[in-house]
Amino acid sequence: MVLVKSDLNIAEVGLECGYDNASHFSTAFKKQFGLRPLDFRRGKLSMSSISKMLDM
């Protein structure tokens, strides 16, 4: 996953995923997984976020 295994910043990851705006990427990510992309990158996972990711 680009978010974890790259040196790109969050805005650049959003661009790689097709978002023109880093804020839109962050909002969509939080809506889908329950935490911000930066928190995900830092390993601040909750059981509910892990469960949402496994359901994909």
Backbone as a chain_set.jsonl record, in Angstrom:
{"seq": "MVLVKSDLNIAEVGLECGYDNASHFSTAFKKQFGLRPLDFRRGKLSMSSISKMLDM", "coords": {"N": [[0.846, -1.178, 0.0], [0.575, 2.16, -0.867], [0.413, 4.225, 1.0], [1.66, 3.305, 3.303], [4.119, 2.144, 2.536], [5.864, 4.03, 1.331], [7.772, 7.029, 0.722], [6.303, 9.191, 0.163], [4.448, 12.169, 0.864], [1.278, 12.757, 2.554], [-0.422, 14.281, 0.887], [0.706, 13.778, -1.621], [0.247, 11.039, -1.808], [-2.516, 11.063, -1.947], [-2.809, 12.311, -4.449], [-1.684, 10.297, -6.055], [-3.66, 8.436, -5.768], [-5.678, 9.497, -7.194], [-6.976, 11.782, -6.293], [-7.516, 15.27, -6.462], [-7.219, 17.023, -4.461], [-5.774, 17.189, -1.322], [-7.191, 17.338, 1.045], [-9.7, 16.306, 0.356], [-8.997, 13.661, -0.146], [-8.111, 12.886, 2.427], [-10.476, 13.205, 3.909], [-12.197, 11.342, 2.637], [-10.778, 8.98, 3.145], [-10.862, 8.889, 5.956], [-13.621, 8.654, 6.309], [-14.066, 6.142, 5.185], [-12.353, 4.381, 6.638], [-12.259, 5.203, 9.3], [-10.221, 6.647, 10.507], [-7.637, 9.144, 10.224], [-5.458, 9.454, 7.326], [-2.794, 9.999, 8.087], [-2.74, 9.137, 10.758], [-3.173, 6.433, 10.315], [-0.819, 5.802, 8.924], [1.006, 6.202, 10.967], [0.453, 4.097, 12.569], [-1.701, 4.04, 14.313], [-3.999, 2.272, 14.815], [-7.32, 1.134, 15.283], [-9.446, -1.49, 16.465], [-11.865, -1.39, 15.074], [-11.16, 0.025, 12.743], [-9.363, -1.757, 11.571], [-11.031, -3.907, 11.108], [-12.792, -2.764, 9.2], [-11.025, -2.461, 7.079], [-10.354, -5.086, 6.491], [-12.735, -6.022, 5.543], [-12.913, -5.112, 2.986]], "CA": [[0.0, 0.0, 0.0], [1.38, 3.362, -1.044], [0.389, 5.042, 2.206], [2.576, 2.765, 4.305], [5.418, 1.731, 2.013], [6.521, 5.023, 0.487], [8.209, 8.266, 1.366], [5.426, 10.267, -0.283], [3.622, 12.747, 1.921], [-0.131, 12.392, 2.428], [-0.962, 14.946, -0.299], [1.194, 13.046, -2.791], [-0.474, 9.764, -1.844], [-3.844, 11.402, -2.459], [-2.682, 12.519, -5.9], [-1.463, 8.971, -6.648], [-4.939, 7.714, -5.713], [-6.636, 10.152, -8.073], [-7.592, 12.964, -5.695], [-6.867, 16.535, -6.806], [-7.135, 17.812, -3.245], [-5.371, 16.343, -0.195], [-8.269, 17.349, 2.032], [-10.729, 15.361, -0.106], [-8.453, 12.322, 0.099], [-8.12, 12.634, 3.866], [-11.878, 13.057, 4.326], [-12.697, 10.064, 2.119], [-10.078, 7.92, 3.869], [-11.413, 8.826, 7.313], [-14.991, 8.141, 6.211], [-13.996, 4.713, 4.876], [-11.617, 3.568, 7.604], [-12.447, 5.662, 10.667], [-9.067, 7.383, 11.013], [-6.96, 9.94, 9.202], [-4.347, 8.75, 6.684], [-1.572, 10.157, 8.869], [-2.837, 8.233, 11.905], [-2.956, 5.085, 9.781], [0.61, 5.675, 8.644], [1.72, 6.144, 12.259], [0.113, 2.849, 13.245], [-2.738, 4.24, 15.327], [-5.153, 1.509, 14.333], [-8.264, 0.586, 16.24], [-10.031, -2.74, 15.98], [-12.9, -1.102, 14.085], [-10.505, 0.372, 11.474], [-8.811, -2.99, 11.003], [-12.183, -4.668, 10.631], [-13.263, -2.132, 7.974], [-10.044, -2.733, 6.029], [-10.433, -6.495, 6.143], [-14.008, -6.25, 4.842], [-12.83, -4.603, 1.609]], "C": [[0.886, 1.234, 0.0], [1.464, 4.178, 0.239], [1.417, 4.589, 3.234], [3.988, 2.582, 3.773], [6.068, 2.747, 1.091], [6.951, 6.216, 1.321], [7.364, 9.456, 0.927], [4.685, 10.866, 0.913], [2.153, 12.439, 1.626], [-0.765, 13.029, 1.184], [-0.539, 14.216, -1.572], [0.521, 11.685, -2.922], [-1.878, 9.994, -2.397], [-3.828, 11.609, -3.967], [-2.498, 11.191, -6.623], [-2.763, 8.164, -6.703], [-6.026, 8.386, -6.546], [-7.349, 11.359, -7.493], [-6.799, 14.206, -6.086], [-6.579, 17.369, -5.561], [-6.822, 16.876, -2.073], [-6.463, 16.259, 0.866], [-9.38, 16.373, 1.646], [-10.275, 13.926, 0.125], [-8.544, 11.971, 1.578], [-9.541, 12.399, 4.385], [-12.452, 11.719, 3.881], [-12.065, 8.892, 2.859], [-10.669, 7.766, 5.268], [-12.837, 8.271, 7.307], [-14.979, 6.626, 5.998], [-13.418, 3.886, 6.019], [-11.689, 4.032, 9.055], [-11.24, 6.343, 11.292], [-8.397, 8.117, 9.866], [-5.813, 9.145, 8.579], [-3.049, 8.846, 7.486], [-1.583, 9.256, 10.103], [-2.628, 6.787, 11.477], [-1.472, 4.835, 9.557], [1.417, 5.515, 9.935], [1.356, 4.914, 13.085], [-0.933, 2.977, 14.328], [-4.034, 3.575, 14.885], [-6.033, 1.065, 15.492], [-8.816, -0.712, 15.661], [-11.101, -2.467, 14.921], [-12.288, -0.716, 12.736], [-9.95, -0.868, 10.802], [-9.945, -3.83, 10.406], [-12.71, -4.106, 9.314], [-12.318, -2.436, 6.818], [-10.115, -4.185, 5.568], [-11.702, -6.815, 5.362], [-13.949, -5.819, 3.39], [-12.574, -5.725, 0.636]], "O": [[1.833, 1.332, 0.78], [2.508, 4.765, 0.524], [1.979, 5.413, 3.956], [4.955, 2.84, 4.489], [6.762, 2.36, 0.151], [6.543, 6.379, 2.471], [7.667, 10.598, 1.275], [4.338, 10.156, 1.856], [1.83, 11.916, 0.559], [-1.561, 12.384, 0.501], [-1.339, 14.057, -2.494], [0.254, 11.23, -4.034], [-2.368, 9.214, -3.214], [-4.719, 11.142, -4.676], [-3.084, 10.975, -7.683], [-2.94, 7.317, -7.578], [-7.159, 7.907, -6.601], [-8.242, 11.911, -8.136], [-5.568, 14.205, -6.05], [-5.786, 18.31, -5.607], [-7.524, 15.887, -1.86], [-6.634, 15.223, 1.509], [-9.937, 15.692, 2.507], [-11.063, 13.076, 0.539], [-9.0, 10.886, 1.938], [-9.774, 11.506, 5.199], [-13.118, 11.037, 4.66], [-12.747, 7.914, 3.167], [-10.943, 6.652, 5.714], [-13.213, 7.508, 8.197], [-15.799, 5.913, 6.576], [-13.932, 2.812, 6.333], [-11.228, 3.324, 9.95], [-11.236, 6.595, 12.497], [-8.561, 7.766, 8.697], [-5.254, 8.259, 9.226], [-2.29, 7.879, 7.556], [-0.557, 8.676, 10.457], [-1.988, 6.008, 12.183], [-0.936, 3.798, 9.947], [2.398, 4.773, 9.973], [1.892, 4.713, 14.176], [-1.041, 2.099, 15.184], [-5.033, 4.242, 14.618], [-5.54, 0.67, 16.548], [-8.651, -0.979, 14.47], [-11.23, -3.235, 13.967], [-12.828, -1.081, 11.692], [-10.056, -1.013, 9.584], [-9.807, -4.391, 9.319], [-13.041, -4.869, 8.405], [-12.769, -2.646, 5.692], [-9.954, -4.472, 4.382], [-11.734, -7.781, 4.6], [-14.861, -6.134, 2.626], [-12.474, -5.487, -0.568]]}, "num_chains": 1, "name": "protein.A"}
